[in-house]
Amino acid sequence: MSNLCPLDFRYGRAEMKAIFEEESRLQYQMDAEAALARAHAALGNIPAEAAEAISANANLDAVKVGRVKEIEAETRHDVMALVKAMSEQCGDAGRYVHLGATSNDIVDTATAMQVKAALDLIEDDLEKLLVAMAQLAKRERNTLEVGRTHAQFAIPITFGFKVAGYIAELLRHRQRLQEMRPRACAGKMAGAVGTGAALGDDFMTIQEMVMDDLGLSYEEAATQVVGRDRYSEMICLMANVATSCDRFATEVRNLQRSEIAEAHEAFDANKQVGSSTMAQKKNPITSENVCGLARVVRGFVTPMFESQVLWHERDLSNSSAERFTIPHVFTLVDDMLLKMADVFSNLQVDRERMLANIELAKGMIMAEPVMMALAAKGMGRQEAHEAVRSASMEAQRDGLHLQEALLRSSEISTALSAEEVAEAMDPVNYIGGAPDIVDRMVAAVEKELGLRIEV
């Protein structure tokens, strides 16, 4: 049988995909049915032995996937097919399967369990990437690099400082995930339109008991479904995480450009092939892959928002879309995070090339510190800016090093000695609090994850 979706054969790891496989979906749904039976039994609504029988048979050893599919082909209703298949295995207790529930009580509760398991993996992925970045930032804490704005040379930074900014972004994502988790992991056991009428006077208690049993929160005021605003928030967060990976990967790709060449993805020179024809090529293929997948993840945001809009208490327009959005988004984001962790764990940093690129600037990246030095000598800030700007334009026009042009200026050379100009133009003296920011972000990772970052 051929595979159509690239998730089947190219992207995603087995652990994440297993959560959303058909067998897992059915198992989660049976877990919800069993929890409902246990709640009924605890309240005396059904015999205890019936709940035991239902729980004992709520597994794929007893309820065969093939039998569920066989019944669904006849009934054209997936949840009713599962209910009938379970009932067949439970003997007399089968009469109590699905008692008082509606299909989406089971579907949405099962989805909440899938989301809970998927978020556990995503949080673990974020932690792996945070550790990789913290190690890199700590190692390159003082590695001089030219900062760039508008793709042009700006002022000096350190490479560790660049990565520290990525760490801060990931820590925010981790916090967002933790805050969102109870909202995303919400099931329901409230019947046909959410009133719980079929569950009787104990409706609220039954819902609370089922969700406590399964480790979930619940929809406080459901319709026939859990509010899809929960899923929209969740998919938006995953798209946000994917976009951060896109940003990080784009920087790796830019730094690996031949004319920049400051950092490179790891490359196995003994075996790896960069091109089928250009034998010299070493391409940032993992980062490019991540950037491409981010586009796909963001593409699922719109159908998820549209699935939030349902007619009256519900319709079925969300169901088919969500079968794509939720599994695909989680599988792809998991894949992306693990790939970025690998990229940053093995990133090749060319410190000498970073210094060489600073030299290519011919001192232009040090215009600001000279301006600040002039201001410290009593020259007005605007006057200092214009003096340095004029010297910079002259240097660029005549192909001079900025330091030479500065010393030609009587206005500047009167205020600053040659030694003071040279000191102001030393990149080592103008990285501000960059190393301290690295230390703070590494410490934040250590505190959040409860570990020590070693390099």
C-alpha positions as CSV (number, residue, x, y, z in Angstrom):
1,M,0.0,0.0,0.0
2,S,1.5,3.4,-1.0
3,N,1.7,6.3,1.4
4,L,0.2,9.6,0.5
5,C,1.1,11.9,3.4
6,P,4.8,12.7,4.0
7,L,4.1,12.2,7.7
8,D,3.8,8.5,6.9
9,F,7.3,8.1,5.6
10,R,9.4,11.3,5.9
11,Y,8.5,13.6,8.8
12,G,7.8,13.1,12.5
13,R,9.0,10.6,15.1
14,A,7.2,7.4,16.1
15,E,6.4,8.6,19.7
16,M,4.4,11.6,18.6
17,K,2.7,9.9,15.7
18,A,1.7,7.0,17.9
19,I,-0.5,9.3,20.0
20,F,-2.6,10.1,17.0
21,E,-2.8,6.7,15.3
22,E,-6.2,5.1,14.8
23,E,-5.5,2.5,17.4
24,S,-4.5,5.1,20.0
25,R,-7.6,7.2,19.2
26,L,-9.8,4.2,19.8
27,Q,-8.0,3.4,23.1
28,Y,-8.4,6.9,24.4
29,Q,-12.1,6.8,23.5
30,M,-12.4,3.5,25.4
31,D,-10.6,5.0,28.3
32,A,-13.3,7.7,28.4
33,E,-16.1,5.2,28.2
34,A,-14.5,3.2,31.1
35,A,-14.1,6.3,33.2
36,L,-17.8,7.1,32.7
37,A,-18.8,3.6,33.8
38,R,-16.7,3.9,36.9
39,A,-18.3,7.2,37.8
40,H,-21.7,5.8,37.4
41,A,-20.8,2.8,39.6
42,A,-19.4,5.1,42.3
43,L,-22.7,6.9,42.5
44,G,-24.7,3.7,42.5
45,N,-26.2,4.3,39.0
46,I,-24.9,1.0,37.6
47,P,-23.6,-2.2,39.3
48,A,-20.0,-2.1,40.4
49,E,-19.3,-5.4,38.5
50,A,-20.6,-3.8,35.3
51,A,-18.1,-1.0,35.6
52,E,-15.4,-3.6,36.2
53,A,-16.4,-5.5,33.2
54,I,-16.5,-2.4,31.0
55,S,-13.1,-1.3,32.3
56,A,-11.6,-4.8,31.8
57,N,-12.7,-4.9,28.2
58,A,-11.8,-1.3,27.3
59,N,-8.7,-2.2,25.4
60,L,-7.6,-3.2,21.9
61,D,-7.1,-6.8,22.9
62,A,-10.8,-7.2,23.6
63,V,-12.2,-4.7,21.1
64,K,-10.7,-5.3,17.7
65,V,-10.1,-2.4,15.3
66,G,-11.4,-4.5,12.5
67,R,-14.7,-5.1,14.2
68,V,-15.1,-1.4,14.9
69,K,-14.6,-0.7,11.2
70,E,-16.9,-3.4,10.2
71,I,-19.7,-1.9,12.3
72,E,-18.9,1.6,11.2
73,A,-19.3,0.5,7.5
74,E,-22.9,-0.4,8.4
75,T,-23.8,2.4,10.8
76,R,-21.8,5.2,9.2
77,H,-21.1,6.4,12.7
78,D,-17.7,6.0,14.2
79,V,-18.5,6.4,17.9
80,M,-21.6,4.2,17.8
81,A,-19.5,1.6,16.1
82,L,-17.0,1.6,19.0
83,V,-19.9,1.5,21.5
84,K,-21.4,-1.5,19.9
85,A,-18.0,-3.3,19.6
86,M,-17.4,-2.6,23.3
87,S,-20.9,-3.8,24.3
88,E,-20.4,-7.1,22.4
89,Q,-17.3,-7.8,24.6
90,C,-18.9,-6.8,27.9
91,G,-21.7,-9.3,28.1
92,D,-24.6,-8.1,30.2
93,A,-22.6,-5.1,31.3
94,G,-22.7,-3.9,27.7
95,R,-26.1,-2.3,28.4
96,Y,-24.3,0.3,30.4
97,V,-21.7,1.4,27.9
98,H,-22.0,5.0,26.9
99,L,-24.9,5.6,29.4
100,G,-26.0,9.2,29.3
101,A,-23.2,10.3,27.0
102,T,-23.2,11.8,23.5
103,S,-20.5,11.1,20.9
104,N,-18.6,14.2,21.5
105,D,-18.3,13.5,25.2
106,I,-16.1,10.6,24.1
107,V,-14.5,12.3,21.1
108,D,-13.5,15.5,22.8
109,T,-12.4,13.8,26.0
110,A,-10.2,11.4,24.0
111,T,-8.8,14.4,22.1
112,A,-8.0,16.1,25.4
113,M,-6.0,13.0,26.4
114,Q,-4.2,13.0,23.1
115,V,-3.4,16.7,23.5
116,K,-2.1,16.1,27.0
117,A,0.3,13.4,25.8
118,A,1.4,15.5,22.9
119,L,2.1,18.6,25.0
120,D,4.2,16.5,27.3
121,L,6.4,15.6,24.3
122,I,6.5,19.2,23.1
123,E,7.5,20.5,26.5
124,D,10.3,17.9,26.6
125,D,11.4,19.0,23.2
126,L,11.5,22.7,24.3
127,E,13.7,21.7,27.2
128,K,16.1,19.8,24.9
129,L,16.4,22.8,22.7
130,L,16.8,25.1,25.7
131,V,19.7,23.0,27.0
132,A,21.4,22.9,23.6
133,M,21.1,26.7,23.2
134,A,22.2,27.4,26.8
135,Q,25.3,25.3,26.3
136,L,26.1,27.1,23.0
137,A,25.4,30.6,24.5
138,K,27.7,29.8,27.5
139,R,30.5,28.5,25.3
140,E,30.3,31.5,23.0
141,R,29.6,34.1,25.7
142,N,32.5,36.3,24.7
143,T,32.8,35.4,21.0
144,L,32.9,38.7,19.1
145,E,30.5,39.0,16.1
146,V,29.2,41.9,14.2
147,G,25.5,42.7,14.9
148,R,23.4,43.4,11.8
149,T,20.3,45.4,11.3
150,H,18.6,45.8,7.9
151,A,21.1,43.1,6.8
152,Q,23.8,45.7,7.2
153,F,26.7,45.9,9.7
154,A,25.5,47.6,12.9
155,I,27.6,47.4,16.1
156,P,29.5,44.5,17.9
157,I,27.7,41.8,19.8
158,T,28.8,38.4,20.9
159,F,27.5,35.2,19.4
160,G,26.4,34.0,22.8
161,F,24.3,37.1,23.2
162,K,22.5,36.3,19.9
163,V,21.6,32.8,21.2
164,A,20.6,34.3,24.6
165,G,17.8,36.1,22.8
166,Y,16.6,32.8,21.4
167,I,16.6,31.3,24.9
168,A,14.4,34.1,26.2
169,E,11.9,33.4,23.4
170,L,11.8,29.7,24.1
171,L,11.3,30.2,27.8
172,R,8.3,32.3,27.0
173,H,6.9,29.5,24.9
174,R,7.4,27.1,27.7
175,Q,5.6,29.4,30.0
176,R,2.8,29.8,27.5
177,L,2.5,26.0,27.2
178,Q,2.2,25.5,30.9
179,E,-0.4,28.2,31.2
180,M,-2.4,26.9,28.3
181,R,-2.2,23.2,29.3
182,P,-5.4,23.1,31.5
183,R,-7.4,25.0,28.9
184,A,-6.2,22.8,26.1
185,C,-6.6,19.5,28.0
186,A,-10.3,19.8,28.7
187,G,-12.9,17.1,28.1
188,K,-16.6,17.0,28.6
189,M,-19.2,14.6,29.8
190,A,-22.3,16.7,29.5
191,G,-24.6,15.0,27.0
192,A,-26.3,16.0,23.8
193,V,-26.2,19.8,24.0
194,G,-24.2,20.2,27.2
195,T,-27.0,20.3,29.7
196,G,-26.2,16.9,31.1
197,A,-29.9,16.0,31.2
198,A,-29.3,12.3,30.2
199,L,-26.9,12.0,33.1
200,G,-29.5,13.0,35.7
201,D,-29.2,14.9,38.9
202,D,-25.6,13.8,39.4
203,F,-24.5,15.2,36.0
204,M,-22.0,17.7,37.4
205,T,-20.5,15.2,39.8
206,I,-20.2,12.6,37.1
207,Q,-18.4,15.0,34.8
208,E,-16.0,16.0,37.6
209,M,-15.3,12.4,38.5
210,V,-14.6,11.3,34.9
211,M,-12.2,14.2,34.3
212,D,-10.4,13.6,37.6
213,D,-10.1,10.0,36.7
214,L,-8.5,10.9,33.4
215,G,-6.4,13.8,34.7
216,L,-8.2,16.4,32.6
217,S,-10.0,19.7,33.2
218,Y,-13.5,20.0,31.8
219,E,-15.6,22.4,29.8
220,E,-17.6,24.5,32.4
221,A,-20.4,25.4,30.0
222,A,-20.3,23.1,27.0
223,T,-22.5,22.9,24.0
224,Q,-22.4,19.5,22.4
225,V,-18.6,20.1,22.1
226,V,-15.7,21.5,24.1
227,G,-15.2,25.1,23.0
228,R,-12.9,25.3,20.0
229,D,-11.4,28.5,21.3
230,R,-9.3,26.1,23.4
231,Y,-7.9,24.4,20.3
232,S,-7.4,27.7,18.4
233,E,-5.2,28.9,21.3
234,M,-3.3,25.6,21.2
235,I,-2.7,25.6,17.5
236,C,-1.7,29.3,17.6
237,L,0.9,28.5,20.2
238,M,2.2,25.6,18.2
239,A,2.4,28.0,15.2
240,N,4.2,30.5,17.3
241,V,6.8,27.9,18.4
242,A,7.2,26.8,14.8
243,T,7.8,30.4,13.7
244,S,10.4,30.8,16.4
245,C,12.1,27.7,15.0
246,D,11.8,29.3,11.5
247,R,13.5,32.4,12.9
248,F,16.4,30.5,14.5
249,A,16.8,28.4,11.4
250,T,16.8,31.4,9.1
251,E,19.6,32.9,11.0
252,V,21.6,29.7,10.7
253,R,21.0,29.7,7.0
254,N,22.1,33.3,6.7
255,L,25.2,32.8,8.8
256,Q,26.1,29.8,6.6
257,R,26.0,31.9,3.4
258,S,29.4,31.7,1.6
259,E,30.0,35.4,1.9
260,I,29.3,35.4,5.7
261,A,30.4,31.9,6.8
262,E,30.3,32.5,10.5
263,A,28.4,29.4,11.5
264,H,27.6,26.1,9.9
265,E,25.4,23.1,10.4
266,A,27.4,20.0,11.2
267,F,28.4,18.1,8.0
268,D,29.7,14.5,7.8
269,A,32.6,15.0,5.4
270,N,33.1,11.3,5.1
271,K,29.6,10.4,3.9
272,Q,27.3,13.3,3.5
273,V,26.5,14.7,0.0
274,G,25.6,18.3,-0.5
275,S,24.7,18.2,-4.1
276,S,24.2,15.7,-6.9
277,T,26.4,17.7,-9.2
278,M,28.3,20.4,-7.2
279,A,30.5,18.1,-5.2
280,Q,31.9,20.9,-2.9
281,K,28.5,21.9,-1.5
282,K,27.7,21.9,2.3
283,N,24.1,23.1,2.6
284,P,22.1,24.0,5.7
285,I,19.5,21.4,4.8
286,T,18.1,20.8,8.3
287,S,17.4,24.5,8.9
288,E,15.9,24.8,5.4
289,N,13.7,21.9,6.2
290,V,12.5,23.5,9.4
291,C,11.7,26.8,7.6
292,G,9.6,24.9,5.1
293,L,7.7,22.9,7.7
294,A,6.9,26.2,9.6
295,R,5.0,27.3,6.6
296,V,2.9,24.2,6.7
297,V,2.2,24.6,10.4
298,R,1.1,28.2,10.0
299,G,-1.2,27.1,7.3
300,F,-3.2,25.1,9.8
301,V,-4.1,28.2,11.9
302,T,-6.9,29.3,9.5
303,P,-8.8,26.0,9.4
304,M,-8.6,25.7,13.1
305,F,-10.1,29.2,13.6
306,E,-12.8,28.4,11.1
307,S,-13.6,25.2,13.0
308,Q,-14.3,27.4,16.0
309,V,-17.5,28.6,14.3
310,L,-20.2,26.0,14.5
311,W,-23.9,26.3,13.9
312,H,-26.0,26.5,17.1
313,E,-24.9,24.0,19.7
314,R,-22.7,22.2,17.1
315,D,-22.4,20.8,13.6
316,L,-19.9,18.4,12.0
317,S,-17.9,20.9,9.9
318,N,-15.0,20.9,12.5
319,S,-14.5,17.2,12.6
320,S,-12.9,16.5,9.3
321,A,-10.6,19.6,9.5
322,E,-9.4,18.7,13.0
323,R,-8.4,15.2,11.9
324,F,-5.8,17.1,9.9
325,T,-4.9,20.1,12.0
326,I,-4.2,18.6,15.4
327,P,-2.2,15.5,14.5
328,H,-0.2,17.3,11.7
329,V,0.6,20.4,13.8
330,F,1.8,18.4,16.8
331,T,3.8,15.9,14.6
332,L,5.5,18.7,12.6
333,V,6.3,21.0,15.6
334,D,7.8,18.0,17.5
335,D,9.9,17.2,14.4
336,M,11.0,20.8,14.1
337,L,12.0,21.2,17.7
338,L,14.1,18.1,17.7
339,K,15.8,19.1,14.5
340,M,16.7,22.5,15.9
341,A,18.0,20.9,19.1
342,D,20.3,18.8,16.9
343,V,21.4,21.9,14.8
344,F,22.3,23.9,17.9
345,S,23.9,21.0,19.7
346,N,26.3,20.5,16.8
347,L,26.6,24.0,15.3
348,Q,30.1,24.8,14.0
349,V,31.0,28.4,15.0
350,D,33.9,30.0,13.1
351,R,35.3,32.6,15.5
352,E,38.1,33.6,13.2
353,R,35.6,34.3,10.4
354,M,33.5,36.4,12.8
355,L,36.6,38.6,13.6
356,A,37.5,38.8,9.9
357,N,34.0,40.1,9.1
358,I,34.4,42.7,11.8
359,E,37.6,43.8,10.0
360,L,35.7,44.0,6.7
361,A,33.7,46.8,8.2
362,K,36.8,49.1,8.2
363,G,35.8,50.4,11.6
364,M,32.3,51.5,10.5
365,I,30.6,49.4,13.2
366,M,32.3,51.6,15.8
367,A,30.7,54.9,14.8
368,E,28.3,54.9,17.7
369,P,31.0,54.4,20.5
370,V,33.0,57.3,19.0
371,M,29.9,59.5,19.1
372,M,29.3,58.5,22.7
373,A,33.0,59.3,23.5
374,L,32.5,62.8,22.0
375,A,29.4,63.3,24.0
376,A,31.3,62.3,27.1
377,K,33.8,65.0,26.3
378,G,31.0,67.6,26.4
379,M,30.0,67.8,22.7
380,G,26.3,67.8,22.2
381,R,24.8,64.5,21.2
382,Q,23.4,65.8,17.9
383,E,26.6,67.6,17.1
384,A,28.6,64.5,17.8
385,H,26.3,62.4,15.6
386,E,26.8,64.8,12.7
387,A,30.5,64.9,13.1
388,V,30.8,61.1,13.0
389,R,28.3,60.8,10.2
390,S,30.2,63.2,8.1
391,A,33.4,61.3,8.7
392,S,31.7,58.0,8.0
393,M,30.4,59.3,4.6
394,E,33.9,60.5,3.7
395,A,35.4,57.2,4.7
396,Q,32.9,55.2,2.5
397,R,33.4,57.6,-0.4
398,D,37.2,57.5,-0.3
399,G,37.6,53.8,0.8
400,L,39.2,54.7,4.1
401,H,39.1,53.1,7.4
402,L,36.8,55.0,9.7
403,Q,39.5,55.7,12.2
404,E,41.6,57.5,9.5
405,A,38.6,59.7,8.5
406,L,37.9,60.5,12.1
407,L,41.4,61.7,12.8
408,R,41.2,63.9,9.6
409,S,38.3,65.7,11.2
410,S,39.5,68.7,13.2
411,E,36.3,68.8,15.1
412,I,36.8,65.2,16.3
413,S,40.6,65.2,16.7
414,T,40.3,68.4,18.9
415,A,37.9,66.6,21.2
416,L,39.6,63.1,21.2
417,S,43.2,62.1,21.1
418,A,44.3,59.4,18.7
419,E,44.6,57.0,21.6
420,E,41.1,57.8,22.7
421,V,39.7,57.3,19.2
422,A,41.5,53.9,19.1
423,E,40.1,52.9,22.4
424,A,36.6,53.8,21.4
425,M,37.0,51.8,18.2
426,D,38.0,48.6,19.8
427,P,35.1,46.2,19.5
428,V,36.0,44.4,22.7
429,N,35.2,47.6,24.6
430,Y,31.7,48.0,23.1
431,I,29.7,44.9,23.8
432,G,27.8,46.4,26.8
433,G,26.0,43.9,28.9
434,A,26.0,41.1,26.3
435,P,28.0,38.7,28.4
436,D,25.9,39.4,31.5
437,I,22.7,38.8,29.5
438,V,24.1,35.4,28.5
439,D,24.8,34.6,32.1
440,R,21.3,35.7,33.1
441,M,19.6,33.5,30.4
442,V,21.7,30.5,31.1
443,A,20.9,30.9,34.8
444,A,17.2,31.2,33.9
445,V,17.4,27.9,32.0
446,E,19.1,26.2,35.0
447,K,16.4,27.5,37.3
448,E,13.5,26.6,35.1
449,L,14.8,23.1,34.3
450,G,16.5,22.4,37.6
451,L,19.9,21.4,36.2
452,R,23.4,22.7,35.6
453,I,24.5,23.8,32.2
454,E,28.0,22.4,31.5
455,V,30.1,23.1,28.4
